[in-house]
Amino acid sequence: MIFRKAICIALAAASAFSATIARADGGDSRRGAQLFMVCAACHSLEPGRNLTGPSLAGVFGRKAGTLASFLRYSPALKRSNITWDEGTLDAWLRDPQAMVRGNYMSFRGLPDAKSRADLIAYLRAVPQRAASSVSRGLPDLKTAPPDARVTALRHCGDSYFVTTSDGTTTPFWDFNLRFKTDASALGPAPGNPVLLGAGMRGDRAHIVFSRPEEISGFIKEDCGPVHR
């Protein structure tokens, strides 16, 4: 789908941007920018832009579990009394569960000390004004093209039939269609869900809504003619 191409473009921009960052003490921030590609799936560098995990903008000097805009911290991290600096970030990246048992971060750790130093150097060096080009993992869903803008969603038996504004109706096995919400500035406009490819085998996809209450109201139970 077209919006998956936009994600690749964002990652390419991050790679190009990394060449402009100088070497920082203790690590190579240019190499760290490449390593951050893995982190960017769950963390942004934009202030206020939280993903699966909290934004890493301004992480140095911040007490763990205290970013006010992020509501999904584990109790273990909130009571850890950790302040993020080079030393604590190094220990965290080496083995998050060993450092804070029971935290929610599903990352097994980065055993290579040089890679950790490079990644930490990048977090130190990256200018916040350029963070949006580095960390954005999704395009602006409000600008979705016609083949991604959902206009109707019909359910019958074990199938969903998704109609987009270009007039195309695509069938999905119900288990393979995921419903999500995105209330951020990049999320879809209210009442205008967007169909995204999920990057998995077969016909799997996401439909992203602005708010959770939109989901049930949008789905129509209708078997009608079998080959509609």
N, C-alpha and C positions, 0 to 999 in steps of 0.2 A: 504494500500500500504506500501511497505517496508520503504519508507522514513518517514512515520508517526511514525514508531517504533524508528527511530533515534531521533526524537524530544523528545519522552518519555525518552530515554536513557540520553539525555542532561539534562533533568529536574531531573532525578535520581542522576546524578553526582552533580548537584547543591545542592541537599538535603544532600548528603554525605559530601560535602565540608563544609556545614554550621556548622557541628559539630566541626570543627577545629578553628572556630572564637571565640575569647574571648568576654566576656561581656565588653561593652564600657560604658563610663559615660553617664547616662541619658537614657539608653535603653539596651535591650538585643539583640546584633547583631546576635546571633544564631537564635532567633525567627524572627528577621528582614530578615534573608536569606530566610526563608519560605515565608514571606510576599512578598518578591521580585519576587517570581514565577509569580505573577500577572503582575508586572511591566515588566517582561522579554518578554512579548508578544510584547511590543512596544519600549523598551529601552534595549540597551546592556550596558555592563560595559567595553567594549573594546575600546581603543582609536581609533577614526576614523571609527568605525563600527556603523553607524546610521541605525535605523529601521524606523518604523512609526514616532517615535520621535527621538530626538538627543541622542547620546551616553552620558551616565552619568559619564564616566571616567573623573576624575578631576573636578567634578561639584562644589566642595566647593571653594569659592572664585571667581567663574566665574560670569560675568555679564550675566543676562538672555538675551537670543536672540542673542548671539554673537559667538557661535561656528561656525567657518568659514566653516567647511565641511558640515554643515546642512543648507539646502536652503529653508526650509518650515516653518519657524517661522511666527507666526501671527504678523501683524503690532502692535497689542496691546502689545504683549510681548516685542517686540523690543524697544518700547518706554517706557517701564515700569520702567526703571532705577533700577531694582532689582539686588542685588548681592546675590548669593546663600550661605547661612550659615544655622545653625541649626534653627534659628528663622524663616527665610523666607521660608525654606523648610517645616517647620511645618505648617505655614499658607497656603502654596500652597497645601500640601497634605490634609489639612482639607477641603478646598473648592477652587479649582483653579479658578472657575468663579467669586467667590466673591472677590478673591484677584486681578485678572486681567480680567476684563469684556471683552469678545470677543476673548479670546485666543482659540486656536484650539484643546486643549487637551480634549478629550471626556472621562473624568473621573469625576465621581460625588463627589469624595472626600472620605476621610477616617476619620469618626467621632471620633473613639476611640483614645484618646491622647496617651495611652501606645503603641498601634500599630504603631502610627506615630513615636514615640521616638525609637522604636525597628528598624523600617525601616531606619531611619536616622542614627542610630548607625551602621547598617550594611553598608550603603554607606560610612561611615567614615572608617570602619574597613577592608573592603574587599581589599586584595592585588591585584594590577593591574596585577601581573604576573599570578594570578589564574582566572582572570576575564573571559577569553575565555571559560573555562569549566563551568562557572556559567551562562553566558549570551547568549551563542550561541543557537538560537531557531531553526535553520535549519542546516542540514548536508551540506557538500561540494557537490554542484550539479555537479561539474566536475567529481565526482566519482560515478555518478548514475549507478545503475545496469541495465542490458539489458531490463528488463520489465518497466523501467522508461524513457529510452532514446528514444525520438520521432524521427522517421525516415520519416514519411509522415503524412500529415494532409489534409483530403479530406472533402469538404463541399457539402451537397446536401439538398435542402429544409430547414427543420428545424433541421438538424442533422449534426454533425461532426463525422468523422470516423478517429480515431487516431491509427496509426500503430507504434509499438515500435520495437526496434532492436531484440527482441526475436521472432519476426514474428507474434505477436498477434495484431489484429485490434479490437478496442473497440469503440462501438457507444455511442455518447452523445447527448442528446437534446441540441440545441445550447445555450439555456438560462442557462444551467447548466455547461458550460465549460468556465472558466475564463482565459484570457490571461494576463500575467504579465511579467515584466522585472526585472532583477537583475544584475546590473553592478558591484557588489562588487566582492571581491576576492573569495567569496563562490558561486557566480553565475555560470550558465552554460557556457561552452566554446562557442564562436561565431559559429552559425550555428548548434548547438547541443542542442535544447530545451529539457526540462525535464518535465515529467508528474508527478504531485503531487496530492495526495488526499487532499480534502479540509476540511475533518472532519465534513461533513454535511450529511444530509439524502440523500438516493438515489445515483445517479450516478454522483454527482458533483465533479469537479476536477479543478486543475489549470494546465496550460502549461506555464512554465517559460522560457523566451527567454533572450538572452544576451543583445540585443538592440532592441528598438521599430521598427526599419526599417526592421527587420527580419520577423515580424509577417505576413504582407500581402503577402510577397514573398513566405512564407512557405505554405500558404493555397491554395489548388487547388480546383477550382469549377468543380466538376465532379460527375454526377449522374450515369453514366455508367450502368452496370447491377445492378438491385436493390439489389440483394443478393450477392454482391461481397465478 
